Amino acid sequence: MRQDSPWIDFNLYLITSHAETLGRGLEYVVEEALRGGVRAVQLREKDLTSKELYETAYELRKLTARHGAKLFINDRVDVALAVDADGVHVGASSLPIYKVRRLLGEKKLIGVSCHNQVQAITAQELGADFITFGPVYFTPSKADYGDPVGPALLRTVVELLQIPVFALGGIKPENCAEALSCGVHGVALISAIMSAPEPREAARALLSLLPHLEPAVV
């Protein structure tokens, strides 16, 4: 665990998926979410070419900067550095966390996707700033990871870790309270905002269910 791990000043973590925008432009949906109060966005578009990913990241960097929000790039440290993103989100098949830290430096954030207790503990030990844990509930986008882990295991992981944990997988307004009752720092989600008819209002509704966080002290 990092001794100087920074305060994570967001508790709604939006993960992008252009396949779930209902035909709308990705930048449009993300900006509407930002207008609704989202303050952290992870660009996760695995089917884009490197050039397309960079161009999308560049546009999202401008949008997030305009709204005072953080931008994370899924897996691609090079793209994160190229657009001066706030951090990178990695998984089991990514570069090792210590290599990512060496490339990014100490001021950037590293999030890690975890699906069991061992992965969660290991991520903390290797210097992750926060993790997402799930899928807590069933969701088609995470079906490849097997059955949902459920709230009980989520609670166990939160109790084991000192770094922030975000509940991920099937998070919706109707189960948000149950996820929060497990002691998580916040929630991470895709479709609840990306597929919402009104992303701005969906973001506002979700934020109204989350505790208020004080901004980070710079």
C-alpha positions as CSV (number, residue, x, y, z in Angstrom):
1,M,0.0,0.0,0.0
2,R,1.2,3.5,-0.8
3,Q,2.1,5.4,2.3
4,D,1.1,8.7,0.7
5,S,-2.0,7.4,-1.1
6,P,-4.1,10.4,-2.1
7,W,-7.7,11.1,-1.1
8,I,-10.1,9.8,-3.7
9,D,-12.5,12.7,-4.0
10,F,-15.2,11.0,-6.1
11,N,-17.6,8.2,-5.3
12,L,-19.4,7.9,-8.7
13,Y,-17.0,6.3,-11.2
14,L,-18.4,6.3,-14.8
15,I,-17.0,3.7,-17.2
16,T,-17.6,4.4,-20.9
17,S,-18.9,2.0,-23.5
18,H,-19.8,3.4,-26.9
19,A,-21.8,0.2,-27.5
20,E,-24.3,1.3,-24.8
21,T,-24.9,4.9,-25.8
22,L,-28.2,4.2,-27.7
23,G,-26.6,5.5,-30.9
24,R,-25.5,8.8,-29.4
25,G,-22.0,10.1,-29.6
26,L,-19.7,9.0,-26.7
27,E,-18.5,12.6,-26.0
28,Y,-22.1,13.8,-25.9
29,V,-23.1,11.2,-23.3
30,V,-20.0,11.8,-21.2
31,E,-20.5,15.6,-21.2
32,E,-24.1,15.2,-20.2
33,A,-23.0,13.0,-17.3
34,L,-20.4,15.6,-16.3
35,R,-23.1,18.3,-16.4
36,G,-25.0,16.0,-14.0
37,G,-22.2,16.0,-11.6
38,V,-19.9,13.0,-12.5
39,R,-16.4,13.8,-11.4
40,A,-14.5,10.7,-12.6
41,V,-14.6,9.0,-16.0
42,Q,-12.8,5.9,-17.1
43,L,-12.3,5.6,-20.9
44,R,-12.7,1.9,-21.6
45,E,-13.1,1.3,-25.4
46,K,-11.1,-1.9,-26.1
47,D,-12.1,-2.2,-29.8
48,L,-10.7,1.2,-30.9
49,T,-7.4,1.5,-32.7
50,S,-4.6,3.3,-30.9
51,K,-5.2,6.4,-33.0
52,E,-9.0,6.3,-32.3
53,L,-8.4,5.8,-28.6
54,Y,-6.0,8.7,-28.4
55,E,-8.3,11.0,-30.3
56,T,-11.2,10.0,-28.0
57,A,-9.1,10.4,-24.9
58,Y,-8.0,13.8,-26.1
59,E,-11.6,15.0,-26.4
60,L,-12.5,13.5,-23.1
61,R,-9.5,15.2,-21.4
62,K,-10.8,18.5,-22.6
63,L,-14.3,17.8,-21.3
64,T,-13.2,16.5,-17.9
65,A,-10.9,19.4,-17.4
66,R,-13.6,21.8,-18.2
67,H,-15.9,20.2,-15.6
68,G,-13.2,19.7,-12.9
69,A,-13.4,15.9,-13.3
70,K,-10.7,13.2,-13.4
71,L,-10.0,11.1,-16.4
72,F,-8.7,7.5,-16.3
73,I,-7.6,5.4,-19.2
74,N,-8.3,1.7,-19.2
75,D,-5.1,-0.3,-19.5
76,R,-3.2,2.1,-21.9
77,V,-0.5,3.9,-20.0
78,D,0.9,5.4,-23.2
79,V,-2.5,7.0,-24.0
80,A,-2.9,8.3,-20.4
81,L,0.5,10.0,-20.6
82,A,-0.2,11.4,-24.1
83,V,-3.3,13.2,-22.9
84,D,-2.1,13.9,-19.3
85,A,-4.9,11.8,-17.8
86,D,-5.3,11.7,-14.0
87,G,-4.6,8.0,-14.0
88,V,-4.9,4.5,-15.4
89,H,-7.2,1.6,-14.6
90,V,-5.7,-1.8,-15.0
91,G,-6.7,-5.5,-14.6
92,A,-5.2,-8.9,-14.4
93,S,-3.9,-8.9,-17.9
94,S,-2.4,-5.5,-17.8
95,L,1.1,-4.4,-17.0
96,P,2.2,-5.0,-13.4
97,I,1.1,-2.3,-11.0
98,Y,4.7,-1.5,-10.0
99,K,5.6,-1.0,-13.7
100,V,2.6,1.3,-14.2
101,R,3.6,3.3,-11.2
102,R,7.1,3.7,-12.5
103,L,5.8,5.0,-15.8
104,L,3.1,7.2,-14.4
105,G,5.0,8.7,-11.5
106,E,3.7,9.2,-7.9
107,K,1.2,11.9,-8.7
108,K,-1.1,9.9,-10.9
109,L,-3.7,7.4,-9.7
110,I,-4.0,3.7,-10.4
111,G,-7.3,1.9,-10.1
112,V,-7.4,-1.9,-10.3
113,S,-10.3,-4.3,-11.3
114,C,-10.6,-7.1,-8.8
115,H,-12.9,-10.1,-8.8
116,N,-11.9,-12.0,-5.6
117,Q,-10.2,-11.4,-2.3
118,V,-6.7,-12.4,-3.4
119,Q,-6.7,-10.0,-6.3
120,A,-8.0,-7.2,-4.0
121,I,-5.4,-7.7,-1.3
122,T,-2.6,-8.1,-3.9
123,A,-3.7,-4.8,-5.6
124,Q,-3.5,-3.0,-2.3
125,E,-0.1,-4.5,-1.4
126,L,1.3,-3.5,-4.8
127,G,0.3,0.1,-4.5
128,A,-3.2,0.5,-6.1
129,D,-4.9,3.8,-5.0
130,F,-8.4,2.2,-5.3
131,I,-10.1,-0.9,-6.7
132,T,-13.3,-1.8,-8.3
133,F,-14.8,-5.1,-7.1
134,G,-17.4,-7.2,-8.7
135,P,-19.5,-8.0,-10.5
136,V,-21.7,-7.5,-7.4
137,Y,-24.9,-8.1,-9.3
138,F,-25.5,-9.7,-12.7
139,T,-24.7,-7.5,-15.7
140,P,-24.2,-8.7,-19.3
141,S,-20.9,-6.6,-19.6
142,K,-19.3,-8.7,-16.8
143,A,-20.9,-12.1,-17.6
144,D,-17.5,-13.4,-18.6
145,Y,-16.3,-13.1,-15.0
146,G,-18.8,-15.7,-13.8
147,D,-21.5,-15.5,-11.2
148,P,-21.9,-12.2,-9.3
149,V,-19.8,-12.0,-6.1
150,G,-22.8,-10.6,-4.1
151,P,-22.9,-8.1,-1.3
152,A,-21.6,-10.4,1.4
153,L,-18.2,-10.9,-0.3
154,L,-18.1,-7.2,-1.2
155,R,-18.5,-6.3,2.5
156,T,-15.7,-8.8,3.4
157,V,-13.3,-7.2,0.9
158,V,-14.1,-3.7,2.1
159,E,-13.3,-4.8,5.7
160,L,-10.0,-6.3,4.6
161,L,-8.7,-3.3,2.6
162,Q,-7.6,0.2,3.7
163,I,-7.8,1.7,0.2
164,P,-11.2,2.8,-1.3
165,V,-13.4,0.1,-2.9
166,F,-15.9,0.8,-5.6
167,A,-18.8,-1.6,-6.1
168,L,-19.0,-2.6,-9.8
169,G,-21.4,-4.7,-11.8
170,G,-25.2,-4.2,-12.2
171,I,-25.2,-1.1,-10.1
172,K,-28.6,0.8,-10.4
173,P,-30.5,3.2,-8.3
174,E,-32.6,0.4,-6.9
175,N,-29.6,-1.5,-5.5
176,C,-27.3,1.4,-4.8
177,A,-28.2,1.6,-1.1
178,E,-27.5,-2.1,-0.6
179,A,-24.0,-1.7,-2.1
180,L,-23.3,1.3,0.0
181,S,-24.3,-0.6,3.1
182,C,-21.3,-2.8,2.5
183,G,-19.1,0.1,3.4
184,V,-17.8,0.9,-0.1
185,H,-16.3,4.3,-1.0
186,G,-18.5,4.5,-4.0
187,V,-20.0,2.8,-7.0
188,A,-18.7,2.3,-10.6
189,L,-21.1,1.7,-13.5
190,I,-21.7,1.8,-17.2
191,S,-25.2,1.3,-18.4
192,A,-27.0,3.2,-15.6
193,I,-25.7,6.4,-17.2
194,M,-24.4,5.5,-20.6
195,S,-27.7,3.9,-21.6
196,A,-30.0,6.3,-19.8
197,P,-32.4,8.3,-21.9
198,E,-31.2,11.4,-20.0
199,P,-27.6,10.8,-18.8
200,R,-27.5,14.2,-17.0
201,E,-30.5,13.4,-14.9
202,A,-29.4,9.8,-14.4
203,A,-26.1,11.1,-13.0
204,R,-27.9,13.5,-10.7
205,A,-30.2,10.8,-9.4
206,L,-27.3,8.5,-8.6
207,L,-25.3,11.2,-6.9
208,S,-28.3,12.0,-4.7
209,L,-28.0,8.5,-3.3
210,L,-24.3,8.9,-2.5
211,P,-22.8,10.6,0.5
212,H,-21.2,14.0,-0.1
213,L,-17.4,14.0,-0.4
214,E,-15.2,16.9,0.4
215,P,-12.9,17.9,-2.5
216,A,-9.2,16.8,-2.3
217,V,-6.9,19.3,-0.6
218,V,-4.2,20.3,-3.2
